[in-house]
Amino acid sequence: MATQWGLCGAGKISHDFSVAMKTLPAEDHQIAAIASRSNERAKEFAKKHSIPKVYGSYEELARDPDIDIVYLGVLHTQHWRVGLLFLKAKKNVLCEKPFAMNSRQVKELVEAAKENNVFLMEAIWSRCFPVHAEVRKLLAEEAVGEVKLVKAYFGSPQLHIPRSVEKELGGGALLDIGVYCLQFVLMVFNGERPDSIQASGVLLDSGNFLACRSCRNVWAVPYYY
């Protein structure tokens, strides 16, 4: 029987997830329900992606007994609150990156998953790229010797996107974009903790951290390890 997915959030990232899901065999995975705070938006999303069930609240999705796992596609400022809702309802959860806003929230999500004996994973899609699989293979074979230094860059126009710059939406260079560089470094060093961490950059008017090396309109988030 196919795994029954529920989508939490009807934004662009949930749209991208739905498109990707259609590449998988229907006998293995199916999107069975969509939930949004706006019932009309959920209906529109469901019609576009042929999703049978529509909910105008996250609580309704959490109560659906037929849902095996929930994909959290809401803003990361909501991951902690909404994640706890589904974990405590004993739903498996695939949470879009970043996991949450701080380490305390992440720890609470992990503890809730353990207490309710359910699956919880951060959706770092780049970890599933073939090139990352090849990097892991080469590292396991010690094909490049002992790694002493990792340089990771991610540059992208972001200043026009509200969720990337507005403090109340969790904006800033680290959580949404910098996490790609950070997770790559952690992958290469297999979770080894650094002796120290240094960061440099400038602050936006909102007070959010912006790491920028060359252009005011492009975030270039470098990590040296």
N, C-alpha and C positions, 0 to 999 in steps of 0.2 A: 504494500500500500504506500502511496506517495506521502512524503512528509508535507504536512499542511502548514503553510506559512501565513502569518498575519503581519501586515505592515502598519507600523505606528508612525503616522506622518504622511502627508500627501504632497511634499515638496519635490524639488528637482532631484535630490539624492535618492528618494524613494522611487522616482520615475526611472532613474538610471539602473537602480537595483532590479526593478521589474523587467526592464529590457534585457538585462543580463540573465535573469532567471529563465527567460523564454528560450535561451540557448541550451538549457538542460532538458533531458527527457521528462515529459509530463508524467510518466509513470513513477518517477523518482521524487520530483518536487513540484508543488502547485501552490500558487498564492490564492488562499481561500477567503481572505478578508482584508479590508482596509479600514483604518480608523483615523479620524482627524477631529480636531476641535470644531471644525466647520462641517456640518453634515452635507451641505451642498458641495463643498470642495471634495469631500470623500466620494460622493456620488459621481462627480465629474471624472475623478481619477479612476474609479471602478469601471465606468463606461469605456474609458480610453484603453484600459488594460484587461478588460473582460474578467473582472473580479466579482465573484457571486455575492459576497456579503459586504455590507457597508455599515459602519458604526460612526455615530456623531460624537463619541467620547472614547477615551482610552480605556476607561473602566469597563465598558461593554465588551471590548476586545479581550480584556483580561479574564472575563467571565465565560468566554466562549469555550466550551469543553472540547471542541473539535480542533482547536489550534495547537499544534505541536511546538512551534517556535515563533518568536516575534522578532522582526527586524526593526530596530529603532532608527528612524530616519529623521528625527526631530533635531532642533538646534542643540548643541552640546551643553548649553545652560540647563536643559531639561533632562539630560541623560540620567542623572542621579535620581531625581524624583520619579520619573516615568519608569526607569529601570527597576527600581525597588517595587513599584506597583506590579509589574509583571513577574518578577522573581518571587515575590511573596504569594502570587497567584499560582506558583509552581509552573511557570512557563519558561522554557528554554529561551535564551536571549542572545541575539547577535546585535551588538551595539556599534553603531557607526563611530568612527574615531572623531575626536578624542574621547576616551572612555568617560571622563567627567571633568570638572573644573579644577579639582585638586586631589591630592593623595588621600585625604580623609574620605572623600566621596567614593573614590575607587575602592578603598578598603571595605566600605560599607556594602558596596555592590558585590564584591567577592564573598564577603561573609554571608550575605543573603542567599547567594547561589549555593554555598556550602550547606547552610541551614536547611534549604529546601530541596537539596539534592538535584539541582538542575544545571544545565550547561550555560556557560557565560563566556562570550568571546568578543574582543574588540575587532572591528572590521577594518583591518589595515589591508586594503586590497592589493597594494604593491607587493606584499609578501607572497602573493599568489602569482605574480608575474613570472614567466619562464626565465627571465634574466636573473631574478632573485634566486630561483631554484638552482640555477647554474652557479651562482656565487656561493651558495651554501655547499654545493657539491665540491667545488674547488677548495673551499676552506676545510671541509672534512677530509679531503685527500692531502691537505697541507701542500697544495700545488704552488702556493705563493709564499711558503715559509711562514714564519711567525709575524703576524701583523703588528706593526708598531704605531701606525698612524692611519686614520681614516678621515678623508675629506668628503663631505656630502653637501651638495648645494640644491636648493629648490627656489627658482625664481618665477614669479607670476604676477601679473597686474591684479591688484587686490583693493586698492584704495577706493574704488567706486562701488564696492560690495558692502552693504551695511553690516552684515554679520561678521565681516572681517575687520571692521574698524570700530564699531560701537561697543563700548564697554559692557552695557547691559545685555548684549547679544553674545558675549564671550569673545569679542574681537581681540586682535593682537597677532603677532608673528608666530608665537610658539605653539598654541594649541591646535590650530587648524592646518597650518602649513608646515611649521617647524617639526611637527610630530613625524612627518615622513623622513626627515633627515635623522631625527633622534632614534626612531625605530630601526633604521638601517644600521646605525652605529651599534646599537644593542644587539642586533642580529649578528653582525660581524664578530663582536667580542663575546657573543654567547651569554649576554646578561651580566658580564663582569662589571662590577661597580667601579666608577672612576675615583681616583684619589681626590680630585678637586674639580670644580666646575666654574668656568668663567664665562661671562656674557657681556657683550657690548652692543650698543645701538642707540636709537633716539626714541623719544616718546612723542606720540601723537597728541593732539590737543585734548583728546578724550582720556589721556593718561595711559593708553595701551602701549606696549613695547613694540617698536618697529625696528627690525634689523635690516639695514639697507647699505649696500656697498657701492652702488653706482648711480642709481636713478630714484628720484622721489616717488615715481609712480609704479615701481616694481619692487616687490619684496624679494630680496635675495637672502635667504636664511642659511648661513654657513655654519657647519659644525666641524670642529677639529678635535680629534680625540687622540 
